[in-house]
């Protein structure tokens, strides 16, 4: 929506100055860029949510989607989803009920207790817990933008991970410690466990099913279907993105 507005204003400005052909060209090129990559102005996915939030216009005009982080997970793994689920099932961590996959009851209860505990941790303490608990993370800092809390993972400005994601994954990693010995599987399992969330681990709001479509360039490939997601409507954060088939 932000980019469509900018393209429209630029085209109108050129037309009012008597440059109708230039205005038509600007509109054509601008719309083509939006269709192909989701936006015209570089870094739109970063600045557009703040720009829209600051604009003196009702939110529902822009149909704002929950904000997403630069980095969806604290962990990184080369294991594919089918392998991860198969290994977790072999370890007794998850069970299958027909086509429905669920955490084992004891694991699920322990994970949710741990999430409740981690959710009350102050942001700076949460950042320190992530740094000292998860392997491969040497630098992480808490970041509060006034609207949402994040963890900046990595040196410099880091990549932002939403607080609810960090809470769910840290709690899952700790919970899986007794059942999963392989470190890479434990990390992958902590990431995969977010698919079992039904409420936000931070604010306890019911999660809503959504998609990767965003007014600000979150989805830009017209040749494939957008990925399904779980979002917290209160925290305005994406909690999980289901892999596309």
C-alpha positions as CSV (number, residue, x, y, z in Angstrom):
1,X,0.0,0.0,0.0
2,X,2.8,2.4,0.8
3,X,4.5,1.8,-2.5
4,X,1.3,2.0,-4.5
5,X,0.7,5.4,-2.8
6,X,4.2,6.6,-3.8
7,X,3.8,5.5,-7.4
8,X,0.4,7.2,-7.6
9,X,1.7,10.5,-6.2
10,X,4.7,10.5,-8.5
11,X,2.5,9.8,-11.6
12,X,0.0,12.5,-10.6
13,X,2.8,15.0,-10.0
14,X,4.2,14.4,-13.4
15,X,0.8,14.6,-15.1
16,X,0.0,18.0,-13.3
17,X,3.3,19.4,-14.7
18,X,2.2,18.5,-18.2
19,X,4.4,15.4,-18.5
20,X,1.7,12.9,-19.1
21,X,3.8,10.4,-20.9
22,X,6.4,10.5,-18.2
23,X,3.6,10.0,-15.6
24,X,2.3,7.0,-17.5
25,X,5.8,5.5,-17.7
26,X,6.3,6.0,-14.0
27,X,3.1,4.3,-13.2
28,X,3.8,1.4,-15.5
29,X,7.4,0.8,-14.3
30,X,6.3,1.3,-10.6
31,X,3.4,-1.2,-10.8
32,X,5.7,-3.7,-12.6
33,X,8.2,-3.5,-9.8
34,X,5.6,-4.0,-7.2
35,X,4.2,-7.1,-9.0
36,X,7.7,-8.6,-9.5
37,X,9.3,-8.0,-6.1
38,X,6.6,-6.4,-3.8
39,X,7.9,-2.9,-3.6
40,X,9.6,0.0,-5.5
41,X,11.6,1.9,-2.8
42,X,14.5,-0.1,-1.5
43,X,14.2,-1.3,2.1
44,X,10.4,-0.8,2.1
45,X,9.8,-3.9,4.3
46,X,12.0,-2.2,7.0
47,X,10.6,1.3,7.1
48,X,7.0,0.9,5.8
49,X,5.5,-0.5,9.1
50,X,6.9,2.5,11.1
51,X,5.8,4.9,8.4
52,X,2.3,3.5,8.3
53,X,2.0,3.5,12.1
54,X,3.0,7.2,12.3
55,X,0.7,8.3,9.5
56,X,-2.5,10.1,10.8
57,X,-4.7,7.7,8.9
58,X,-6.9,4.9,10.3
59,X,-5.1,1.6,10.5
60,X,-7.8,-0.3,8.7
61,X,-7.2,1.6,5.5
62,X,-3.8,0.0,5.2
63,X,-4.9,-3.4,6.5
64,X,-1.7,-3.7,8.5
65,X,-0.3,-7.2,8.9
66,X,1.6,-8.4,12.0
67,X,5.2,-7.3,11.8
68,X,7.8,-10.0,11.1
69,X,11.4,-10.2,12.1
70,X,14.4,-10.1,9.8
71,X,15.2,-13.6,11.2
72,X,12.4,-15.9,11.9
73,X,14.3,-18.3,14.2
74,X,17.1,-18.2,16.7
75,X,18.4,-21.4,15.3
76,X,19.7,-22.5,11.9
77,X,19.8,-26.1,10.7
78,X,20.5,-28.0,7.5
79,X,18.1,-30.8,8.5
80,X,14.9,-30.9,6.3
81,X,11.5,-30.9,8.0
82,X,10.7,-34.6,7.2
83,X,14.0,-35.7,8.8
84,X,13.4,-33.6,11.9
85,X,9.9,-34.9,12.5
86,X,11.0,-38.5,11.9
87,X,13.8,-38.2,14.4
88,X,11.7,-36.5,17.0
89,X,9.1,-39.2,16.6
90,X,11.8,-41.9,17.0
91,X,12.9,-40.2,20.2
92,X,9.3,-40.2,21.6
93,X,9.1,-36.4,21.5
94,X,6.2,-36.2,19.1
95,X,3.4,-38.6,18.4
96,X,1.0,-39.1,15.5
97,X,-2.7,-39.3,15.8
98,X,-3.8,-40.2,12.3
99,X,-2.5,-37.3,10.1
100,X,-2.3,-35.0,13.2
101,X,1.2,-34.6,14.7
102,X,1.4,-33.5,18.3
103,X,4.1,-33.3,21.1
104,X,4.1,-36.1,23.5
105,X,1.9,-35.2,26.5
106,X,4.8,-35.0,29.0
107,X,7.0,-33.0,26.7
108,X,4.2,-30.6,25.8
109,X,3.4,-30.0,29.5
110,X,7.1,-29.4,30.3
111,X,7.5,-27.1,27.3
112,X,4.5,-24.9,28.3
113,X,5.7,-24.7,31.9
114,X,9.1,-23.6,30.7
115,X,7.5,-21.0,28.3
116,X,5.5,-19.5,31.2
117,X,8.7,-19.2,33.2
118,X,10.8,-17.7,30.3
119,X,8.0,-15.3,29.3
120,X,8.4,-13.3,32.5
121,X,12.1,-12.9,32.0
122,X,13.2,-9.2,31.4
123,X,14.3,-8.6,27.9
124,X,18.0,-8.1,28.7
125,X,18.0,-11.3,30.8
126,X,16.3,-13.2,28.0
127,X,19.0,-12.0,25.6
128,X,21.7,-13.3,28.0
129,X,19.9,-16.6,28.5
130,X,19.8,-17.1,24.7
131,X,23.5,-16.3,24.3
132,X,24.6,-18.6,27.1
133,X,22.3,-21.5,26.3
134,X,22.1,-21.8,22.5
135,X,25.2,-22.9,20.7
136,X,26.4,-20.8,17.7
137,X,25.1,-17.5,19.2
138,X,27.9,-15.3,20.5
139,X,26.2,-11.9,20.4
140,X,22.6,-11.0,21.2
141,X,21.0,-7.9,22.6
142,X,17.5,-6.9,23.6
143,X,15.8,-4.3,21.4
144,X,12.6,-2.4,22.2
145,X,11.2,-0.3,19.4
146,X,8.5,1.2,21.6
147,X,5.9,-1.1,20.1
148,X,7.4,-4.6,20.2
149,X,10.4,-6.3,21.8
150,X,13.0,-8.1,19.8
151,X,16.3,-9.9,20.2
152,X,19.1,-8.6,17.9
153,X,21.2,-11.6,17.1
154,X,24.7,-11.2,15.7
155,X,27.2,-8.4,15.7
156,X,26.5,-4.8,14.7
157,X,22.8,-4.2,14.5
158,X,22.1,-7.9,14.3
159,X,19.1,-9.7,12.8
160,X,15.8,-9.2,14.7
161,X,14.0,-12.1,16.2
162,X,10.6,-11.5,17.8
163,X,10.4,-12.0,21.6
164,X,7.6,-14.6,21.4
165,X,9.7,-16.6,19.0
166,X,12.7,-16.5,21.3
167,X,10.6,-17.5,24.3
168,X,9.1,-20.5,22.5
169,X,12.4,-21.7,21.1
170,X,14.5,-21.3,24.2
171,X,11.9,-23.1,26.2
172,X,11.7,-25.9,23.7
173,X,15.5,-26.3,23.5
174,X,15.7,-26.6,27.3
175,X,12.8,-29.1,27.3
176,X,14.2,-31.3,24.6
177,X,17.5,-31.6,26.5
178,X,16.7,-34.9,28.3
179,X,15.1,-36.6,25.3
180,X,17.3,-35.5,22.3
181,X,21.0,-36.0,22.5
182,X,22.0,-34.8,19.0
183,X,22.6,-31.1,19.1
184,X,21.5,-30.3,15.6
185,X,18.3,-32.2,16.1
186,X,17.7,-30.5,19.4
187,X,18.1,-27.1,17.7
188,X,15.9,-28.1,14.8
189,X,13.3,-29.4,17.2
190,X,13.2,-26.2,19.1
191,X,12.4,-24.4,15.9
192,X,9.8,-26.9,14.7
193,X,8.0,-26.9,18.1
194,X,6.6,-23.4,17.3
195,X,4.2,-25.1,14.9
196,X,2.4,-26.6,17.9
197,X,1.7,-23.2,19.5
198,X,-2.0,-22.3,19.9
199,X,-1.5,-19.2,21.9
200,X,1.2,-16.5,22.2
201,X,3.8,-17.5,24.8
202,X,4.2,-13.8,25.8
203,X,0.7,-12.4,26.0
204,X,-1.4,-15.6,25.9
205,X,-3.6,-14.4,23.0
206,X,-5.0,-17.0,20.7
207,X,-3.0,-17.3,17.5
208,X,-4.6,-16.7,14.2
209,X,-4.0,-18.4,10.9
210,X,-2.7,-16.0,8.2
211,X,-0.4,-16.0,5.2
212,X,2.8,-14.3,4.1
213,X,0.9,-11.8,2.0
214,X,1.8,-8.3,3.3
215,X,0.9,-4.8,2.2
216,X,4.5,-3.8,2.6
217,X,6.3,-6.4,0.5
218,X,6.3,-9.5,2.7
219,X,5.2,-11.6,-0.2
220,X,6.2,-10.8,-3.8
221,X,6.2,-13.9,-5.9
222,X,3.0,-14.0,-8.1
223,X,3.9,-17.4,-9.5
224,X,3.5,-19.4,-6.2
225,X,1.0,-19.5,-3.3
226,X,1.9,-17.5,-0.2
227,X,3.0,-19.5,2.8
228,X,0.6,-20.1,5.7
229,X,1.5,-18.6,9.0
230,X,0.6,-18.4,12.7
231,X,0.4,-14.8,14.0
232,X,-0.3,-13.1,17.3
233,X,-2.9,-10.4,16.6
234,X,-2.0,-8.7,19.9
235,X,1.8,-8.7,19.7
236,X,1.5,-8.3,15.9
237,X,4.2,-10.9,15.4
238,X,4.6,-13.9,13.2
239,X,5.1,-17.0,15.3
240,X,5.6,-19.7,12.7
241,X,5.7,-20.0,8.9
242,X,4.6,-23.4,7.5
243,X,6.9,-24.6,4.8
244,X,5.3,-24.5,1.4
245,X,5.0,-27.8,-0.4
